[in-house]
């Protein structure tokens, strides 16, 4: 290509001139061209100042300048551009040079190197020298395609991140459930391996290939955990013919599994055999001691261990006569794993009693759109522990897309409680059964 004018040609300027010649043959609206370049500015390496200068140059043009057979040329002076952009001359020149080298604008220089131009009576450019914006028209389709590709990649990355999150939560829930229920299996090793796997979680700006690799790692590990979880319920009864190697394995990581985990009767056995939480609390199955000669059912002033400042006499099923239930705080944490993860992050990684549980629920409550008034009514009608458990249930249901209005759902539960038709224990047992069936 033969270059005219006094400006020293560079590869970027030559490419920009080629784009300008192509753009002259196209009729691209200014708004479309500007929007296309802004959507991909970051990926092209453009900075904020570059976009400010480009906006100012485009504002100087008129709609007819972007018609086919014409070029949108800007002959604004340096003083005008400095005033409109707020940049000093050196910064202005630097941004213009970056736009030229990126092939966004071209330079049409006059013989004397000055910028000037004139229009006819209809407003069409008759003669002009200065900044040629025709490359924008030529590359508008290219930029739109690049933006569509970026959107597709972002959606794919978002889907992979969601899949990683789901796998991570399932893995954590299965391991915590197995450890707390003392199921047979190599749970200590799996927990340590999971901790190492969490270190490989990528940042926000990683490529799609990296996310694919990490997602495959978590999916494979999730399958191993689920297989171990399923196998924990299929072990044969321990026999006298157990080999020494089996005895060693059992003593190290495997704990005998007791099948008495059904919540169907009124036996005092807890639904979760053991727990790592301090002071595990059973709702409505606290054994209150009565003084000698006192009629059964008469409460005493003896405090319940681990109760703290919260009334722990929890009535999960709102009958006239309170009945025992195996629902306790660790079980709620397992039945609502997403709430458990959020609550632990807010309480320094550990909930020791119902006070911590209630405090965490109070912090999470505004995050899901439950008003302070509705929270107060729930605490008064349901009792603070049950209100906190309801928040945990609502948080997980909303995360799973099962409810759209947490506040309305809470009000409905309060109304059912006032009518004596609320059976939260069944709900938590059902969620635990679903988690076990996965």
Residue, then its C-alpha position, 0 to 999 in steps of 0.5 A: x500500500x502506498x502511504x500518503x502524507x507526512x506521518x511515519x507509517x507503522x503496521x498498526x496504521x497501515x492495518x487501520x487504513x485498510x479497515x477504513x477503506x473497507x468501512x467506507x463501503x458499509x452503512x453502519x449506524x454510529x450507535x452500533x459501532x460504538x456499542x460494539x467496540x465498548x463491549x470488547x474494549x477490555x479484551x482488546x487492551x483498551x483503557x478507560x482514557x481510550x474509550x473517553x477519547x473515542x466517545x469524544x471523537x464519535x460525538x463530533x460526527x453526524x449520522x450521515x457520516x456513517x452512510x455507505x460511500x462516506x467516511x466519518x472524519x473528525x477534524x476537532x482541534x487539540x484544544x477542543x479535545x482537551x476541553x471535552x475529555x479533561x486530558x492534557x495534550x500528552x495524555x491525549x496524544x498517548x490515547x490516540x496513538x493506542x487507538x491507532x495501533x489497535x486499528x480502531x481509528x485511522x489518520x488522514x493527514x493533510x499535506x501540511x499536517x493540520x486537521x480541517x474540514x468542511x461540509x456542504x449545505x446538506x451537512x455532508x463532509x466535502x473535504x476533511x483531514x483528521x481522525x478517520x473513524x471508518x475502521x469502527x464501521x468495518x470492524x463492528x461485525x468482528x467486535x459483535x462476534x467477539x462479544x458473542x463468543x465472550x458471552x458464551x464463554x462466560x456462560x460456560x464458565x458460570x455453569x462450570x462454577x455452579x457445577x463445582x459448587x454443587x459437587x463441593x457442597x454434596x461432598x462436604x455434606x456426605x463427609x460431615x454426615x458420615x463422620x457425625x453418624x460414624x459410618x464405616x468408610x475411609x472418611x478421614x482420608x477422604x476429608x483430608x483429600x477434600x481439603x487438598x482439593x479445595x486448594x485447587x479452586x480457581x480464581x475468577x479470571x481463569x480460562x475455560x479449560x482450567x475450569x473444565x479440568x477442576x470441574x472434572x476433578x470435583x466430579x470424580x471425587x464426588x463419585x468416590x464419596x458417594x460410592x463410599x457413602x452408599x457402601x456404608x449401608x451395605x456392609x455385612x454383619x461383623x463376624x468372628x472370622x474377621x481377618x487381622x487386616x480387617x480388624x486393623x482397618x476397622x480400628x483405624x478409620x471405620x466405626x461400627x454402624x448401628x441401624x437404629x436410626x429411625x425417627x418413627x418411634x418415641x425411643x430416646x435414641x438420637x437420630x444422629x448417633x454421635x456428633x462433634x458439636x458441643x452440647x448437642x440439643x434435642x428438640x422437645x426431648x430434654x429430660x427435665x428432672x423433677x423434685x421428689x413428690x412433684x407431679x409429673x409434667x411440672x417444670x423445675x427451675x433446674x437449667x438445661x445444659x447448653x441452653x444458653x440464653x435461648x428457650x430450648x423447649x422446642x415444639x417442632x410439631x404444634x400439637x396440643x400435647x408436645x411430643x418427643x422428636x429426634x430433631x436436633x441442631x446437627x441434624x438440621x445442619x446436615x439437612x440444610x447444608x447450604x445454610x450450614x456452610x454460610x452459618x459456619x462462615x459467619x460464626x468463625x467455622x463452628x456453632x457450639x449451641x443454639x445461641x450461635x445457631x440463632x445468631x447466625x440465622x439472624x445474620x442470614x435472615x436479611x440476605x434472603x429478604x426476610x424483614x425484621x418484623x417477620x423475624x420478630x413475629x416468627x420468634x414470638x410465635x414459633x420460639x427462637x430456635x424453631x424460627x432459626x431452623x425455619x430460616x435454615x430451611x428457607x435458605x436452602x429451599x431458596x438456593x435450590x429454587x423451590x421458593x421465590x418469596x422467602x418472606x411469604x413462605x415464612x408468614x405461611x409457616x407462622x400461620x400454619x403454626x398458629x393453626x396447629x398444622x406445622x410439622x417441621x420435624x417431618x420436613x427435616x426428616x424428609x430432607x435427610x432421607x432425600x440426601x441419603x438417597x442421593 
